Amino acid sequence: MTLTLAALAACQGLTPGSETSKPAISAPRAPSANSAALRAYYVKVEADLIARGLLRTDGGGPDTPYTSDMLARNFEQIAFYDEYAPGRGLRKSSGRAGQLRRWSGPVRIGVEYGASVPVETRNQDDKTVSSYVRRIAGITGRPISMNGGRANFHVLVMGEDDRSQLLSRLRQIIPGVSPSTLGLFTDPPRGIHCLVAAFPSEKDDNDYRTAVALVRAEHPDLLRKSCYHEEIAQGLGLANDSPNARPSIFNDDDEFALLTTHDEALLSMLYDPRLSIGMTLDTARPVINLMAREKAGRLY
């Protein structure tokens, strides 16, 4: 399960803290008992999901067809609704459609690792995220890039043994962060594999300017990679999940681990210039239906 916290009211209008130099990389210490237990748990979770035919990496195929109507419906649910109430932790949302939210400016993604993360994992994941960022930049046609020195989308790969480091970085990146949000990041329930929070500009609640994602360092490789795919995409504005979305990572059923062809269409639609930040669903629906017919027509 992932968690997306969008447009957190408690932090609106805040200016992100300044960047700090990355700490020198040293050999990680032996994991604590809590961290080791989490690692063992998530290894079993990943193995069980794979054994059941889940965490697919094929992007969808003949067994997962979708029509333009299905694509349009899924876009509406994922882009205009929230699973959780903004700024209210794990409290469910009102179920009412919001307005279109996305980034108007460049998205500069930086990955930061906790001291517990081995060098080999850092090197591997840097390549994974860099490749994925190039892919979504191409899909959206937007200036989305890797830029750790001036990041405004922070991906924090940290575990149980990095809590003090995580707490410090969160307070630097989002000064004045609400206690409920801080608690979710520093002590998430075991069932939440990763999470992202996106924060708007001071002038527009629907215009994202900063995002922070947490990926648990205890995850095995595929679960960790799936977190990168989902949290970065959701932090760009596809904030909700839908049980009807297929083939999709925006579905809590864990069938797909990585961004699918269906999800590429959703991202492309989100950043299509025919839609604008702050659009209501009623206003956007004719354009959504048109785009969905265009996208689905190219695939089927």
Secondary structure, DSSP 8 states (H G I E B T S, - for coil): -EEEEES-GGGTT-------------------HHHHHHHHHHHHHHHHHHHTT-SB-S---TTS---HHHHHHHHHHHHH--SB-TTSTT-B------B--EESS-EEEEEEE-TTS-HHHHHHHHHHHHHHHHHHHHHHTS-EEE-GGG-SEEEEEE-GGGHHHHHHHHHHHSTT--HHHHHHHHS--TT--EEEEEEE-SS-TTEEEEEEEEEETTS-HHHHHHHHHHHHHHHTT-----TT--S-SSSTT--BSS--HHHHHHHHHHT-TTS-TT-BHHHHHHHHHHHHHHHHHHH-
